[in-house]
């Protein structure tokens, strides 16, 4: 599982090796003061960061085990 946060640390998203979201955590002390649009962007940023980390890791492991050719 790979985990990433948005730029402000409000949202944390975990994905599996395929990039599928398996968990979303929110900082409740901050979320209640955020407008919905800002929160949605934070969720998207954290999700994209976690998915990109998963893509990189899978690519590195593939190259290690199968070579770069």
C-alpha positions in Angstrom: 0.0 0.0 0.0 1.2 3.5 -0.8 0.0 6.6 1.0 0.2 10.3 0.1 -1.1 13.5 1.6 -2.3 16.7 0.0 -0.1 19.8 0.3 -1.6 20.9 3.6 -1.8 17.5 5.2 -5.6 17.5 5.5 -6.3 14.4 3.4 -4.4 11.2 3.3 -5.1 8.6 0.6 -3.8 5.0 0.4 -3.8 3.0 -2.8 -2.8 -0.5 -3.7 -0.2 -1.5 -6.4 -2.8 -1.1 -9.1 -3.6 2.5 -8.0 -7.0 1.6 -6.6 -8.0 3.7 -3.6 -8.2 1.5 -0.5 -8.4 4.2 2.3 -9.1 7.9 2.7 -8.4 9.7 6.0 -9.3 13.3 6.8 -8.1 15.6 9.5 -11.5 16.2 11.2 -10.2 19.3 13.0 -9.5 21.0 9.7 -12.2 19.5 7.4 -15.1 21.1 9.3 -13.7 24.6 8.4 -13.0 23.9 4.7 -15.4 24.7 1.9 -16.4 21.6 -0.1 -14.5 22.6 -3.3 -11.2 23.0 -1.4 -11.7 19.7 0.3 -12.5 18.0 -3.1 -9.3 19.4 -4.6 -7.3 18.2 -1.6 -8.7 14.7 -2.0 -7.9 14.7 -5.7 -4.3 16.0 -5.1 -3.7 13.3 -2.5 -5.2 10.6 -4.7 -3.1 11.6 -7.7 0.1 11.7 -5.6 -0.6 8.2 -4.2 -1.4 6.8 -7.6 1.7 8.3 -9.2 3.8 6.8 -6.4 2.3 3.4 -7.1 3.0 3.7 -10.8 6.6 4.6 -10.1 7.1 1.7 -7.6 5.5 -0.8 -10.0 7.8 0.5 -12.8 10.9 0.2 -10.6 10.0 -3.3 -9.6 9.2 -4.3 -13.1 12.5 -3.0 -14.4 14.4 -4.7 -11.6 12.8 -8.1 -12.2 12.4 -8.0 -16.0 15.0 -5.6 -17.1 14.5 -2.3 -18.8 14.3 -3.7 -22.4 
